[in-house]
C-alpha cells in the first residue's frame, strides 16, 4: 500500500525547495520556497550590528545630556523653604549617611584583604595592624549590641507592616463585595416636582478661594450652571485673595453672572485668619444662611456637572440622620506627566476603596473638604468650622460622627478638578494632609473617649482611622524601607527577608492599582515613588504629632487652570456668540475699564522667574541607599541590591526635582 505522503527534496544551486506529495486522491502542488542566500544573511547581520552600534553610541550621548542637565539643575536650583526649616531629620539622615560611607570603606578594605569575616576564628595575636583591629572591634560590637537592637526594630516594623497590609486587604475585599452585591446608596422617597420649584430645598453653594488666578473663572462658571431653581439656590464666592488686581477680576466675573440672572454674591474678608476654616466660618455667620437647609462646597479648581445637586441633595430626603453626601473627584490632568499618573493611582484607591467601603459599612469617612453637600444642621450641631488645625474638613467630619450623624459616599458622582503637576506643590499638599491629622488626633482624643458612640466606633476612629492609617503607615514606610533596610546591609545578622522587601509590597501595590487598571505599567514606579514620599509624610506626621512650627503652615496648592474637552467646547460656543467688547459693555463700565487697566499693568510687569528646587533630605537618602546597594554587592545580595539601587535612583530623581513639571 502506498504511503499517504512523500516528501521530495529538489536541490538547485543556491536554493532548494520542499514538495509534499499527498496520497493518490490529492493534487500535486509544487511550491518553491526561496531560501535565504548567504549574501542576504550577511546584510541582515550588518543591519543588526548597525542598530546595536547606534544604540551604544546613543547611550553615552544620553548620559552626557543627563549629567549636564543635572549639573545645570544643581547650579540653578534653590533649596526649598521646607527643607531649610526642617533641619532635624536632614541632620539625622546626613549623620547616618556619613557612618554608612565609613562602614562601606571598611567593608571594602576587609573584602579586598580577604580578612576572615568570622571573629570566632580570629585570635588576638593574628590581628595585623590597626585597621584590622578596628574591623574586629566593629564586628564584635555589631554582633553583641547593634544587631539585636536592629533586629528588634525590624520585627516591630514588620508587624506594623503586616497589620497595615491586612487592613488594605480587608478594604479591598469590602470593595469587591460592594461590586458583587451592587451595593449603592439609594434615594428614599419620590424625586422633587420639577414643575413646583417650592418642593426643592434651599441650597447654599460656597466657593472658597485664595489667590486662585488660574481657575476662579471656570469654577464660578461651572457652579453658576448648576441645574436648580434660581430662587432656591445662592452662590457665595468667598475670596481670601490678597492681590487687589485679582479681587477686581473675581468681582467682575461675579457681576457678569449676576447680570445673567444667577443668584451669586462676592465676599472678601479684610482680615484673613484661620485660612479656609476661617473663611467658611465667616460665610456661615451671615444672617441669610438660616434660610438654607444644605450647603455644597467646591474648591476653586472644581467643576461640578450641571446635575450635581440633583444627584446628591435627594439622598437627604427621608433620612434625617444623614449629615454629609460626598462625591468622588475626577482629574482633568491625570495624564499630564508621571507625577500626576502616580497621584491618580493613589486617589483612585482612596475614593474607590477607602471612602466607598467606609461609607457603605461604617457610614463614616473623612470629608474631603470639597465636592460634598452638608446638612447645615449637622454643621451647627457639631460646632461649625474650627480654625484649630490645617485639616478643617477632617475635623468637622470627626465631630459630626461623634454627634451621631451619618455619611454616604457616591462613587458614581464625579467632579472634575486638578492634580498638582509640580513636585513642590505636591510635597506641600502632602505635608499638610499628613501633619493635620496628627494635630487633630491630639485635640480630639479626649472627646472621642468621652463620646456616647459605641465602643466599636471608638476603636475604629482611634486605632484604624487615626493610628493605623495616619500614624503607623508613614512611620513604618520610612523606618523600614529607608533606614532599617540599608542598615541591614552593614548588619547581616538582621537581614530582612525577601517577602518583606519584594513579595508583599508588590502584592499591595497591585491591590492599590486595581481601581486604576490603565496605570498597571506604572506599578514599579508607583512602588518606588511611594517609598520616596515616605520621608515627607514621616516628617509631616512628626511635626503634627509634636506640634512643630511647620505643622501649622497652610500653602494653597498651585493650579494651572487646565480645562476638559467639554469646557473648551463650551468656551468656543460662548466666544462665537459674543465678542470680548460686547462682554465688557454688559458689565459695569467702571469695573470693566479698571479690569483692562489692571491687566495692562500686569503685562508690563515681568513675572519673577521660577526654578525647580533641590530637596536635601531626598538627595541624602539617595546617597545612603546607593551606598547600601554597593555594600550589598559584597554579600552577593540579588533582590536587595536591585531594590536599593532603583530606590536610591528614585530618591535621586525626586531630590533633583526631575519628576513632575519642569521649569526651563
C-alpha positions in Angstrom: 0.0 0.0 0.0 1.4 3.4 -1.0 2.3 5.8 1.8 0.0 8.6 2.4 2.6 11.3 1.6 6.0 11.5 0.2 8.5 14.4 0.7 10.8 15.1 -2.2 13.8 17.4 -2.0 14.8 19.1 -5.2 18.2 20.7 -4.9 19.5 23.5 -7.2 22.4 25.9 -6.9 22.0 28.3 -4.1 18.4 27.3 -3.5 16.2 24.4 -2.5 12.5 23.6 -2.1 10.4 21.0 -0.4 7.5 19.4 -2.3 5.0 17.3 -0.4 3.0 14.8 -2.5 0.0 13.5 -0.7 -1.9 10.3 -1.4 -3.4 9.4 -4.8 -6.5 11.4 -4.0 -4.5 14.6 -3.6 -3.5 17.0 -6.3 0.2 17.5 -6.8 1.1 21.0 -5.7 4.6 22.3 -6.5 5.6 25.1 -4.1 9.0 26.7 -4.4 10.2 28.5 -1.3 13.3 30.5 -2.0 15.9 30.1 0.7 17.9 32.9 2.3 21.2 33.3 0.4 24.5 33.8 2.3 24.7 37.4 0.9 21.3 38.3 2.3 22.1 36.8 5.7 25.3 38.8 5.8 23.4 42.0 5.1 20.9 41.1 7.9 23.8 40.7 10.3 25.2 44.0 9.2 21.9 45.7 9.8 21.6 44.3 13.3 25.1 45.3 14.1 24.4 48.8 12.9 21.4 49.1 15.2 23.5 47.8 18.2 26.3 50.3 17.5 23.7 53.1 17.1 22.2 52.3 20.4 25.6 52.1 22.1 26.6 55.4 20.6 23.3 56.9 21.8 23.8 55.8 25.4 26.9 58.0 26.1 25.2 61.0 24.4 22.1 60.5 26.6 24.2 60.0 29.7 26.2 63.1 28.9 23.0 65.1 28.3 21.5 63.8 31.6 24.7 64.7 33.6 24.8 68.2 32.1 21.1 68.7 32.9 21.7 67.5 36.5 24.7 69.9 36.8 22.6 72.7 35.5 19.8 71.8 37.9 22.2 71.8 40.8 23.7 75.1 39.8 20.4 76.9 39.2 18.1 75.2 41.7 17.1 76.7 45.1 16.8 74.8 48.3 13.1 74.6 49.2 11.8 76.6 52.2 10.5 73.5 53.8 14.0 71.9 53.6 15.6 75.0 55.2 13.1 74.9 58.1 13.1 71.1 58.9 16.7 70.5 59.7 16.5 67.8 62.4 15.6 64.9 60.1 18.1 66.1 57.5 20.9 66.2 60.1 20.0 62.6 61.2 20.0 61.3 57.6 23.3 63.1 56.9 24.9 61.6 60.0 23.6 58.2 59.1 25.0 58.6 55.6 28.4 59.6 56.9 28.6 56.4 59.1 27.4 54.3 56.2 30.1 55.6 53.9 32.8 54.8 56.6 31.3 51.4 57.1 31.3 50.8 53.4 35.0 51.8 53.1 35.9 49.5 56.0 34.0 46.6 54.4 35.6 47.1 51.0 39.1 47.1 52.6 38.2 43.9 54.5 36.9 42.3 51.3 40.0 43.2 49.3 42.4 42.0 52.0 40.3 38.8 52.4 40.1 39.0 56.1 38.2 36.3 57.8 34.8 37.6 58.4 34.2 35.3 61.4 35.6 36.8 64.5 35.4 33.5 66.3 38.2 32.1 64.2 40.5 35.1 64.6 42.7 35.1 67.6 44.0 38.4 69.1 47.6 37.6 68.1 46.5 37.1 64.5 45.4 40.7 64.2 47.6 42.7 61.7 47.5 46.4 62.1 45.2 49.0 63.5 42.6 48.8 60.7 42.0 45.1 61.2 41.7 45.7 64.9 39.0 48.3 64.2 37.2 45.9 61.9 37.3 43.2 64.6 36.1 45.6 67.2 33.3 46.8 65.0 32.2 43.2 64.2 32.2 42.3 67.9 30.2 45.4 68.8 27.8 44.8 65.9 27.0 41.2 66.9 26.6 41.9 70.6 24.8 45.3 70.6 23.8 46.7 67.3 22.3 43.6 65.7 19.9 42.7 68.5 18.6 46.3 68.5 18.2 46.5 64.7 16.5 43.0 64.7 14.0 44.2 67.4 13.2 47.3 65.4 12.8 45.4 62.2 10.5 42.9 63.8 8.4 45.7 65.2 8.2 47.5 61.9 7.4 44.2 60.1 4.5 43.6 62.5 3.1 47.1 61.7 3.7 46.5 58.0 1.6 43.2 58.2 -1.2 44.8 60.2 -1.4 47.7 57.7 -1.3 45.3 54.8 -4.1 43.3 56.3 -6.1 46.4 56.7 -5.6 47.2 53.0 -6.6 43.6 52.1 -9.8 43.8 54.1 -10.7 47.1 52.5 -10.2 45.6 49.0 -12.3 42.6 49.9 -15.0 45.0 51.1 -14.8 46.8 47.8 -15.1 43.5 45.9 -18.2 42.7 48.0 -19.8 46.1 47.1 -19.2 45.4 43.4 -20.5 41.9 43.7 -23.7 42.8 45.6 -24.1 46.1 43.7 -24.4 48.0 47.0 -25.1 51.7 46.3 -26.8 54.4 48.3 -30.4 54.7 47.2 -32.7 57.7 47.2 -35.6 57.3 49.6 -38.9 58.8 48.5 -40.0 60.5 45.4 -38.0 62.9 43.4 -38.7 66.6 43.6 -41.5 68.0 41.5 -39.9 69.8 38.5 -43.0 71.9 37.9 -43.1 73.0 41.6 -40.0 74.9 42.5 -41.1 75.3 46.1 -40.6 71.5 46.5 -36.8 71.9 46.1 -34.9 72.6 49.4 -32.9 75.8 49.8 -29.2 75.2 48.9 -26.2 77.4 49.6 -23.2 76.9 47.4 -19.8 78.1 48.6 -16.6 78.5 46.6 -13.7 79.4 49.0 -10.6 80.6 47.2 -7.4 82.4 47.8 -5.2 83.8 45.0 -6.6 81.3 42.5 -6.0 83.3 39.4 -5.8 80.4 37.0 -9.0 78.6 38.0 -11.5 81.0 39.5 -13.4 81.8 36.3 -14.0 78.2 35.2 -15.1 77.2 38.8 -17.6 80.1 39.0 -18.9 79.3 35.5 -19.4 75.6 36.4 -21.2 76.4 39.7 -23.4 79.0 38.1 -24.7 76.4 35.6 -26.0 74.0 38.3 -29.5 72.8 37.4 -31.5 74.0 40.4 -34.4 76.5 40.7 -33.0 80.1 40.6 -34.9 81.2 43.7 -33.8 78.1 45.7 -30.0 78.5 45.4 -27.5 81.1 46.5 -23.8 81.0 45.4 -21.2 82.6 47.7 -17.8 83.4 46.2 -15.6 83.5 49.3 -12.4 85.3 48.2 -9.5 85.5 50.5 -7.1 86.8 47.9 -4.5 89.4 49.0 -4.0 90.6 45.4 -6.0 93.7 44.7 -5.9 93.1 40.9 -7.2 89.6 41.3 -10.0 90.8 43.6 -11.2 93.1 40.8 -11.2 90.3 38.3 -13.2 88.0 40.5 -15.7 90.8 41.3 -16.1 91.4 37.6 -16.7 87.7 36.9 -19.3 87.6 39.7 -21.0 90.7 38.4 -21.3 89.3 34.9 -23.0 86.2 36.1 -25.3 88.2 38.4 -26.4 90.2 35.3 -27.4 86.9 33.7 -29.8 86.2 36.5 -27.7 84.0 38.7 -28.2 84.5 42.4 -24.5 85.0 43.3 -22.6 87.2 45.7 -19.0 88.1 46.4 -17.5 88.2 49.8 -14.0 89.3 50.9 -12.5 89.3 54.4 -10.3 92.1 55.3 -8.5 90.1 58.0 -7.6 86.6 56.7 -7.4 84.4 59.8 -8.0 80.7 60.1 -7.3 80.1 56.4 -10.1 78.1 54.7 -11.8 77.3 58.0 -12.0 80.9 58.9 -13.3 81.8 55.5 -16.1 79.2 55.7 -16.9 80.2 59.3 -17.2 83.8 58.4 -19.6 83.0 55.5 -21.8 80.8 57.6 -22.2 83.7 60.0 -24.3 85.6 57.6 -27.9 86.3 58.6 -29.5 84.8 55.4 -27.8 81.4 56.0 -30.6 80.5 58.4 -33.0 80.3 55.4 -31.0 77.5 53.8 -31.1 73.8 54.6 -28.0 72.4 52.8 -24.6 73.8 51.8 -22.4 72.5 48.9 -18.7 73.3 49.0 -16.4 73.4 45.9 -12.7 74.4 46.0 -11.7 76.9 43.3 -10.4 74.3 40.8 -13.5 72.1 41.0 -16.0 72.0 38.1 -19.2 70.1 39.0 -21.6 68.9 36.3 -24.9 70.7 36.0 -26.8 67.8 37.6 -24.6 67.6 40.7 -27.2 68.9 43.1 -29.9 66.7 41.7 -27.7 63.6 42.2 -26.7 64.5 45.7 -29.3 66.5 47.6 -32.2 64.0 47.1 -30.3 61.5 49.3 -31.1 63.6 52.3 -34.8 63.2 51.7 -36.3 60.7 54.1 -33.1 60.3 56.1 -32.9 62.9 58.9 -29.7 61.4 60.3 -27.8 61.9 57.1 -25.3 64.8 57.6 -23.0 64.6 54.5 -23.1 63.4 50.9 -19.6 63.2 49.4 -18.9 62.9 45.7 -15.8 61.5 44.0 -13.0 63.5 42.4 -12.1 63.1 38.8 -8.9 64.6 37.3 -8.6 66.6 34.1 -4.8 66.4 34.0 -4.2 62.8 35.3 -2.1 62.0 32.2 -0.1 65.2 32.2 3.2 63.7 33.5 4.5 60.8 35.6 3.7 62.6 38.8 0.1 63.1 38.0 -0.3 59.5 36.9 1.1 58.3 40.2 -1.2 60.6 42.2 -4.1 59.3 40.2 -3.3 55.7 41.4 -3.3 56.8 45.0 -6.5 58.9 44.8 -8.4 56.3 42.8 -7.7 53.8 45.6 -8.7 56.3 48.2 -12.1 57.0 46.7 -12.9 53.6 45.1 -11.8 51.6 48.1 -11.3 53.6 51.3 -14.1 56.1 51.0 -16.6 53.7 49.4 -16.1 50.9 51.9 -16.1 53.1 55.0 -19.2 54.8 53.7 -21.0 51.6 52.9 -20.2 49.7 56.1 -19.5 52.3 58.8 -21.4 55.4 57.5 -18.2 57.4 58.3 -15.2 58.6 56.4 -13.1 61.8 56.3 -14.7 64.7 54.5 -12.6 65.6 51.5 -13.1 69.3 52.0 -14.8 69.8 48.7 -17.3 68.2 46.2 -19.7 67.5 49.1 -23.1 68.6 50.4 -23.6 69.1 54.2 -26.9 69.4 56.1 -26.4 72.8 57.8 -28.0 71.5 61.0 -25.2 68.8 61.2 -22.6 71.6 60.9 -24.2 73.6 63.6 -24.7 70.7 66.0 -21.0 69.8 65.6 -19.7 73.2 66.5 -19.2 74.6 63.0 -15.9 75.3 61.3 -13.0 75.5 63.7 -9.6 77.0 62.9 -7.5 74.8 65.3 -5.9 72.6 62.6 -5.0 72.7 58.9 -7.5 69.8 58.2 -10.7 71.6 58.9 -12.6 69.1 56.7 -11.5 66.1 58.8 -12.1 68.0 62.0 -15.8 68.7 61.2 -16.3 65.1 60.0 -15.0 63.6 63.2 -17.1 65.9 65.4 -20.2 65.2 63.3 -19.5 61.5 63.6 -19.2 61.8 67.4 -22.6 63.6 67.4 -24.3 60.6 65.6 -24.5 62.0 62.0 -24.2 59.6 59.1 -22.2 60.0 55.9 -22.7 58.4 52.4 -20.2 58.3 49.5 -21.4 58.5 45.9 -18.7 56.8 43.8 -20.7 57.4 40.6 -20.9 61.1 41.0 -17.7 62.7 39.9 -16.4 66.3 40.0 -13.6 67.5 37.8 -10.6 69.0 39.4 -6.8 69.3 39.0 -3.8 67.4 40.4 -0.6 69.2 41.4 1.7 69.0 38.4 4.9 70.0 40.2 6.7 68.1 42.9 7.0 71.2 45.0 3.2 71.7 45.1 2.5 68.0 45.7 5.0 67.9 48.5 3.5 70.9 50.3 0.0 69.4 49.8 1.1 66.0 51.3 2.8 67.7 54.2 -0.5 69.5 55.1 -2.5 66.3 54.6 -0.3 64.3 57.0 0.5 66.8 59.7 -3.1 68.0 60.1 -4.5 64.6 61.2 -1.9 64.3 64.0 -2.8 67.8 65.2 -6.4 66.7 65.2 -5.7 63.4 66.9 -4.1 65.2 69.9 -7.0 67.6 70.1 -10.0 65.3 69.7 -8.8 62.1 71.5 -10.4 63.2 74.9 -13.7 64.0 73.1 -13.6 60.6 71.3 -13.1 58.7 74.6 -15.9 60.7 76.3 -18.4 60.5 73.4 -21.5 58.4 73.5 -20.9 56.4 70.3 -20.4 52.6 70.5 -17.0 51.1 71.6 -16.6 49.6 68.1 -16.9 53.1 66.5 -14.4 54.5 69.1 -12.0 51.7 68.3 -12.3 52.3 64.6 -11.8 56.0 65.0 -8.8 55.7 67.2 -7.0 52.6 66.0 -7.9 52.5 62.3 -8.7 56.0 61.2 -6.0 57.8 63.1 -3.3 55.5 64.4 -3.0 52.9 61.6 -3.7 55.0 58.5 -2.4 58.3 59.6 0.5 57.5 62.0 1.7 53.9 61.6 1.7 54.0 57.7 4.2 56.8 57.3 6.2 55.6 60.3 6.9 52.1 59.2 7.3 53.1 55.5 10.1 55.5 56.3 11.7 53.5 59.1 11.6 50.1 57.4 12.5 50.8 53.8 14.6 54.0 54.2 16.5 53.3 57.5 16.4 49.7 58.6 16.8 48.1 55.1 20.0 50.0 54.2 21.2 49.4 57.8 20.9 45.7 57.5 23.3 45.7 54.5 26.0 46.5 57.1 24.5 44.2 59.7 23.8 40.9 58.0 22.6 39.4 61.3 19.4 41.4 61.0 18.8 41.0 57.2 15.2 41.5 56.1 13.6 38.5 54.3 12.6 38.8 50.6 8.9 38.7 51.3 9.2 41.9 53.2 11.0 44.0 50.6 9.6 42.3 47.5 6.7 40.0 47.5 4.2 41.7 49.9 5.0 45.3 48.7 4.4 44.2 45.0 1.2 42.5 46.0 -0.1 45.5 47.9 0.9 47.8 45.0 -1.2 45.5 42.8 -4.2 46.0 45.1 -3.6 49.7 45.1 -3.5 49.9 41.3 -6.7 47.8 40.7 -9.0 50.9 40.8 -6.9 52.4 38.0 -6.2 49.4 35.7 -4.8 51.6 32.9 -2.0 52.6 35.3 -0.7 49.0 35.5 2.5 49.8 33.5 3.4 52.2 36.3 3.4 49.5 39.0 7.1 49.6 39.8 7.5 53.4 39.6 4.5 53.7 41.9 6.0 51.4 44.5 9.3 53.2 44.4 7.7 56.7 44.5 5.5 55.8 47.5 8.6 54.8 49.4 10.2 58.0 48.3 7.3 60.1 49.6 7.5 58.4 53.0 10.2 60.8 54.1 7.8 63.8 53.5 4.9 62.0 55.2 7.0 60.9 58.1 8.4 64.4 58.7 4.8 65.8 58.4 3.5 63.2 60.9 6.2 64.0 63.4 5.7 67.8 63.1 1.9 67.4 63.6 2.2 65.0 66.5 4.7 67.1 68.4 3.3 70.5 67.2 6.4 71.7 65.5 6.3 75.0 63.6 5.8 73.6 60.1 2.7 71.8 61.1 0.6 75.0 61.1 1.7 76.2 57.7 -1.1 76.4 55.0 0.1 76.8 51.4 -2.5 77.0 48.7 -1.8 74.2 46.1 -0.7 75.7 42.8 -3.2 75.3 40.0 -2.7 75.6 36.2 -6.3 76.1 35.1 -6.5 73.2 32.7 -9.9 72.5 31.1 -11.6 69.4 29.9 -12.8 69.0 26.3 -16.3 69.9 27.3 -15.1 73.1 28.9 -13.2 74.0 25.8 -16.3 73.3 23.6 -18.5 75.5 25.8 -15.9 78.2 25.8 -15.8 78.2 22.0 -19.6 78.4 21.8 -19.7 81.4 24.2 -17.0 83.2 22.2 -18.7 82.6 18.9 -21.9 84.2 20.2 -20.3 87.4 21.5 -17.1 89.2 21.3 -14.9 90.4 24.1 -16.0 94.0 23.6 -19.7 93.0 24.0 -18.9 91.2 27.2 -17.3 94.3 28.6 -20.2 96.6 27.7 -22.6 94.2 29.5 -20.7 94.7 32.7 -20.3 97.9 34.8 -18.2 100.3 32.8 -16.1 101.3 35.8 -15.1 97.7 36.7 -14.6 96.8 33.1 -12.2 99.7 32.5 -10.5 99.1 35.8 -10.0 95.4 34.9 -8.5 96.3 31.5 -6.1 98.8 33.1 -5.0 96.2 35.7 -4.4 93.6 33.0 -2.3 96.0 31.0 -0.2 96.8 34.1 0.3 93.1 34.8 1.5 92.5 31.2 4.1 95.3 31.7 5.5 93.8 34.9 7.8 90.8 34.2 6.9 87.9 36.4 9.6 86.5 38.7 11.3 83.6 37.2 10.6 80.3 38.9 13.0 77.4 39.2 13.0 73.8 40.1 14.3 73.2 43.6 16.7 70.8 45.3 15.4 68.6 48.2 18.3 67.8 50.5 16.6 65.0 52.5 15.8 63.1 49.3 19.3 63.6 48.0 20.9 62.4 51.2 18.7 59.3 51.3 19.6 58.6 47.7 23.3 58.5 48.6 22.5 56.4 51.6 20.6 53.8 49.6 23.2 53.7 46.8 25.9 53.2 49.5 23.9 50.3 50.9 23.4 48.9 47.4 27.2 49.0 46.9 27.6 47.1 50.2 25.1 44.5 49.1 27.3 43.7 46.2 30.0 42.4 48.5 27.5 40.0 50.0 26.1 39.0 46.6 22.5 40.1 47.5 20.4 39.9 44.4 17.0 41.3 45.1 18.3 43.5 47.9 20.8 45.1 45.6 18.4 45.8 42.8 15.8 47.2 45.2 18.3 49.5 46.9 19.7 50.6 43.6 16.4 51.6 42.0 15.1 53.0 45.2 18.2 55.1 45.5 17.9 56.3 41.9 14.3 57.2 42.5 15.3 59.3 45.5 17.9 61.0 43.4 15.4 61.8 40.6 13.0 63.3 43.2 15.7 65.1 45.1 16.8 66.8 41.9 13.2 67.7 41.2 13.3 65.8 37.9 9.7 64.5 38.3 6.6 66.4 37.5 6.6 69.9 36.0 9.9 71.1 34.6 10.6 74.8 34.6 13.2 75.8 32.0 
